[in-house]
Amino acid sequence: MPRLNITNDDEFEHIWDLYFMQNEPLASSHLYIPGVGNHEKFYDYTSYKARFWNNQERFYYSFNYGNTHWISLSSEIDYYVGSDQYNFFEDDLKSVDRSQTPWVIVTFHRPIYCTDAGQYDSHSPGGALQTTLEPLMREYGVDVTFTGHMHCYERVHDVEDGDVKTFPIPLIDDTDTYLNPTGPIHVVVGSAGAMQFERWVHPQPVWSSTRFANGMDATRGADHEHIVDIQNQIEQDPTLLDGVTYTDTFGFGIVNYMNSTHLHFEWVPVTGELKDEFWIVKNTRD
């Protein structure tokens, strides 16, 4: 069987069933909102449609939850200017009532920015997602994007075409705080449990704040030469990862929308001491 789930031959329905049996305690008691990714494409998204197909029969939608407006897009279908999805996105952003939902969150599968070397050309300045969706997000004041796809965790500053517009400062409890950012903070949370065998771009681009994978912290300030050396050794002998505690970089995110001006995010590991957190503090939008 292939090591990664990338062929029709290893897309098994009973895996879907097992996954949702395991998740039933959570999904039956909390709001559980799906987003389609590349592995749902098998057999024309049949497994996904059988479980989540909404009455509009499309892979993108939006909803309000408390003081937050959520927009779920699909990076797997046409999102270019003039497409149905792009038009939906623009119209939806225009319709947001900031007096009722001061926070706007956008989710989709593939990241706009990520320094995992595996698909860096697509997840860096000049990539299709960045050139197509970033202008709308900045024009209409999207606050955060949550994505996955790459098997890692990474936080990316408020950035426009690779140019950082807002750096955080240590403010609330000495935690990174973005004061009145002009665009979204990008959070890649692809660390929920898929195998990690990642290589990072070095040196770390200035727009990348924090990044974890392979049981290690690969953030700026870490021993980059040592990390690169380990990466090169792993390429030659993958068994070197056998002793790594992967669960140190397996984790999930918790976000709290405190009020109309304060948002707090924390990435929580399954094991170990690594963590990342930040605040967004902004003036109330009209």
C-alpha positions as CSV (number, residue, x, y, z in Angstrom):
1,M,0.0,0.0,0.0
2,P,1.4,3.5,-0.8
3,R,2.7,5.3,2.2
4,L,0.5,8.4,1.5
5,N,-3.1,8.3,0.7
6,I,-2.9,9.6,-2.9
7,T,-4.5,7.0,-5.1
8,N,-8.0,5.7,-5.6
9,D,-6.9,2.3,-4.5
10,D,-6.5,3.3,-0.8
11,E,-9.5,5.6,-0.4
12,F,-11.6,3.3,1.8
13,E,-15.1,4.1,3.0
14,H,-14.6,2.3,6.3
15,I,-11.8,4.8,7.1
16,W,-14.3,7.6,6.8
17,D,-16.7,5.7,9.0
18,L,-14.1,5.0,11.6
19,Y,-13.0,8.6,11.6
20,F,-16.5,9.9,12.3
21,M,-17.1,7.2,14.9
22,Q,-14.1,8.4,16.7
23,N,-15.2,12.0,16.4
24,E,-18.8,11.5,17.3
25,P,-18.5,12.7,20.9
26,L,-17.1,16.0,19.6
27,A,-19.2,16.3,16.5
28,S,-22.5,15.5,18.2
29,S,-22.0,18.2,20.9
30,H,-20.2,21.0,19.1
31,L,-20.6,23.0,15.9
32,Y,-18.8,20.9,13.3
33,I,-18.1,22.7,10.0
34,P,-16.4,20.8,7.2
35,G,-14.2,22.2,4.4
36,V,-13.2,20.2,1.3
37,G,-9.6,19.4,0.6
38,N,-7.6,17.5,-2.0
39,H,-8.1,14.1,-0.5
40,E,-11.9,14.5,-0.7
41,K,-11.5,14.6,-4.5
42,F,-11.5,10.8,-4.9
43,Y,-14.4,9.5,-7.0
44,D,-15.8,13.0,-7.6
45,Y,-16.0,13.9,-3.8
46,T,-18.4,11.0,-3.3
47,S,-17.5,10.3,0.4
48,Y,-17.6,14.0,1.2
49,K,-20.9,14.6,-0.6
50,A,-22.5,11.6,1.1
51,R,-21.8,13.2,4.5
52,F,-21.7,16.9,4.1
53,W,-23.4,18.0,0.9
54,N,-25.4,21.1,1.9
55,N,-28.7,22.0,0.2
56,Q,-26.9,24.5,-2.0
57,E,-24.7,21.7,-3.5
58,R,-21.5,23.7,-3.5
59,F,-18.2,23.6,-1.7
60,Y,-18.2,27.1,-0.4
61,Y,-20.5,28.9,2.0
62,S,-20.6,31.3,5.0
63,F,-22.3,31.6,8.3
64,N,-22.4,33.7,11.5
65,Y,-21.3,32.3,14.8
66,G,-21.5,34.6,17.7
67,N,-19.6,37.8,16.9
68,T,-17.8,36.1,14.0
69,H,-18.5,35.8,10.3
70,W,-17.0,32.6,8.8
71,I,-16.4,32.0,5.1
72,S,-15.4,28.5,4.0
73,L,-13.9,28.4,0.5
74,S,-12.5,25.5,-1.6
75,S,-9.0,25.7,-2.9
76,E,-9.8,22.6,-5.0
77,I,-12.2,24.1,-7.5
78,D,-12.1,27.3,-9.6
79,Y,-11.5,30.4,-7.4
80,Y,-10.1,32.7,-10.1
81,V,-11.5,36.1,-10.9
82,G,-14.9,35.8,-12.5
83,S,-15.6,32.3,-11.2
84,D,-18.8,31.6,-9.3
85,Q,-16.7,31.0,-6.1
86,Y,-14.8,34.3,-6.5
87,N,-18.0,36.2,-7.1
88,F,-19.6,34.6,-4.0
89,F,-16.5,35.5,-1.9
90,E,-16.5,39.1,-3.0
91,D,-20.3,39.5,-2.6
92,D,-20.2,37.9,0.8
93,L,-17.4,40.1,2.0
94,K,-19.3,43.2,0.9
95,S,-22.4,42.0,2.8
96,V,-20.8,41.6,6.2
97,D,-22.3,43.7,9.0
98,R,-19.3,44.6,11.2
99,S,-21.6,45.9,13.9
100,Q,-22.9,42.4,14.4
101,T,-19.9,40.3,13.4
102,P,-16.7,42.4,13.9
103,W,-14.5,39.4,13.1
104,V,-14.2,37.8,9.7
105,I,-12.5,34.5,9.3
106,V,-11.8,32.7,6.1
107,T,-10.9,29.0,5.9
108,F,-9.8,26.8,2.9
109,H,-7.6,23.8,2.5
110,R,-4.3,24.9,0.8
111,P,-2.5,27.8,2.4
112,I,-1.7,31.2,0.8
113,Y,1.6,31.3,2.6
114,C,3.6,28.4,4.0
115,T,7.4,27.8,4.1
116,D,7.1,24.0,3.9
117,A,9.4,23.3,1.0
118,G,7.1,20.7,-0.5
119,Q,4.9,23.1,-2.4
120,Y,6.5,26.4,-1.7
121,D,6.0,27.9,-5.2
122,S,2.3,27.6,-4.7
123,H,2.3,28.9,-1.1
124,S,4.5,31.9,-1.4
125,P,4.3,35.4,-3.1
126,G,3.2,35.0,-6.7
127,G,1.2,31.9,-6.1
128,A,-2.3,31.7,-7.5
129,L,-4.0,31.8,-4.2
130,Q,-2.0,34.8,-3.1
131,T,-2.5,36.8,-6.3
132,T,-6.2,36.0,-6.6
133,L,-7.6,36.1,-3.0
134,E,-5.2,38.3,-1.0
135,P,-6.4,41.6,-2.6
136,L,-10.0,40.8,-1.6
137,M,-9.1,39.8,1.9
138,R,-7.1,43.0,2.4
139,E,-9.7,45.3,0.8
140,Y,-12.5,44.0,3.0
141,G,-10.6,43.5,6.2
142,V,-10.4,39.7,6.7
143,D,-8.9,39.1,10.2
144,V,-7.5,35.5,10.0
145,T,-7.2,32.7,7.6
146,F,-7.1,29.1,8.8
147,T,-5.7,26.5,6.4
148,G,-4.1,23.1,6.4
149,H,-2.8,20.8,3.6
150,M,0.9,20.9,4.6
151,H,1.5,18.6,7.6
152,C,2.9,21.3,9.9
153,Y,2.0,24.3,12.0
154,E,2.9,27.8,10.8
155,R,1.9,31.3,11.7
156,V,2.4,34.0,9.1
157,H,2.3,37.8,9.8
158,D,0.0,40.4,8.2
159,V,1.6,40.4,4.8
160,E,1.0,41.7,1.3
161,D,2.7,40.0,-1.6
162,G,5.5,39.0,0.7
163,D,5.9,42.4,2.3
164,V,5.1,42.4,6.1
165,K,2.7,45.1,7.0
166,T,2.3,44.4,10.7
167,F,4.8,42.7,13.0
168,P,3.6,41.7,16.5
169,I,4.9,43.3,19.6
170,P,5.0,41.6,23.1
171,L,2.1,43.3,24.8
172,I,-0.7,41.3,26.5
173,D,1.0,39.0,29.1
174,D,4.2,39.5,27.0
175,T,2.5,37.6,24.1
176,D,2.8,38.5,20.4
177,T,0.1,41.1,19.8
178,Y,-0.8,42.5,16.4
179,L,-2.1,46.0,16.8
180,N,-4.6,47.1,14.1
181,P,-3.2,44.8,11.4
182,T,-4.1,45.9,7.9
183,G,-4.7,42.3,6.6
184,P,-5.2,38.8,7.9
185,I,-2.9,36.8,10.1
186,H,-2.4,33.4,8.3
187,V,-2.5,30.2,10.4
188,V,-1.6,26.8,8.9
189,V,-2.9,24.1,11.2
190,G,-2.0,20.9,9.2
191,S,-0.8,19.3,12.4
192,A,-3.8,17.2,13.5
193,G,-2.1,13.8,13.1
194,A,-1.1,13.2,9.5
195,M,2.4,11.8,9.0
196,Q,5.1,14.6,9.2
197,F,8.1,14.3,6.9
198,E,8.5,17.9,6.1
199,R,11.4,20.0,4.8
200,W,11.5,23.8,5.4
201,V,12.6,26.6,3.2
202,H,15.8,28.2,4.6
203,P,16.5,30.9,5.5
204,Q,13.0,31.4,6.9
205,P,11.3,34.2,5.1
206,V,10.6,37.3,7.1
207,W,6.9,36.9,6.7
208,S,7.0,33.6,8.5
209,S,6.6,33.9,12.3
210,T,6.6,30.4,13.8
211,R,6.8,26.9,12.4
212,F,6.7,23.4,13.8
213,A,7.0,19.9,12.3
214,N,8.8,16.6,12.6
215,G,8.8,16.9,16.4
216,M,11.0,20.0,16.1
217,D,10.8,23.8,16.2
218,A,12.1,25.2,13.0
219,T,11.4,28.9,13.8
220,R,13.9,31.7,13.2
221,G,16.3,31.8,16.0
222,A,16.5,28.0,16.2
223,D,19.8,26.3,15.1
224,H,19.1,26.5,11.3
225,E,22.3,24.8,10.3
226,H,21.5,21.9,12.6
227,I,17.9,21.7,11.2
228,V,19.1,21.7,7.6
229,D,21.7,19.0,8.4
230,I,19.0,16.8,10.0
231,Q,16.7,17.3,7.0
232,N,19.5,16.2,4.7
233,Q,20.2,13.2,6.8
234,I,16.6,12.2,6.9
235,E,16.4,12.4,3.1
236,Q,19.1,9.7,3.0
237,D,17.8,7.6,5.9
238,P,14.1,8.2,6.9
239,T,14.6,5.7,9.8
240,L,16.3,8.6,11.7
241,L,12.9,9.9,12.5
242,D,11.9,6.7,14.3
243,G,13.0,8.2,17.6
244,V,11.3,11.5,17.1
245,T,8.3,12.3,19.3
246,Y,5.9,13.3,16.6
247,T,3.2,14.2,19.0
248,D,5.3,17.2,20.1
249,T,4.3,18.8,16.8
250,F,0.9,17.3,16.4
251,G,-1.7,19.7,17.7
252,F,-4.7,21.9,17.2
253,G,-5.8,25.5,17.5
254,I,-8.1,27.2,19.9
255,V,-9.4,30.7,19.1
256,N,-11.3,33.0,21.4
257,Y,-13.1,36.1,20.1
258,M,-13.2,38.0,23.4
259,N,-15.2,41.0,22.1
260,S,-15.2,43.2,19.1
261,T,-11.6,44.3,19.5
262,H,-9.6,41.4,21.0
263,L,-9.0,37.9,19.5
264,H,-6.7,35.3,21.0
265,F,-5.3,32.2,19.3
266,E,-3.3,29.4,20.8
267,W,-1.8,26.3,19.1
268,V,-1.8,23.4,21.6
269,P,0.5,20.3,21.1
270,V,-0.5,16.8,22.0
271,T,2.7,16.4,24.0
272,G,5.7,18.4,24.8
273,E,6.4,22.1,25.6
274,L,6.2,23.7,22.1
275,K,3.4,26.2,21.8
276,D,2.4,29.3,19.8
277,E,-0.1,32.0,20.7
278,F,-1.0,35.5,19.6
279,W,-3.5,38.3,20.1
280,I,-5.1,40.6,17.5
281,V,-6.2,44.0,18.9
282,K,-8.0,46.4,16.7
283,N,-10.2,49.4,16.7
284,T,-13.9,48.7,16.4
285,R,-14.8,48.7,12.8
286,D,-17.8,50.8,11.6
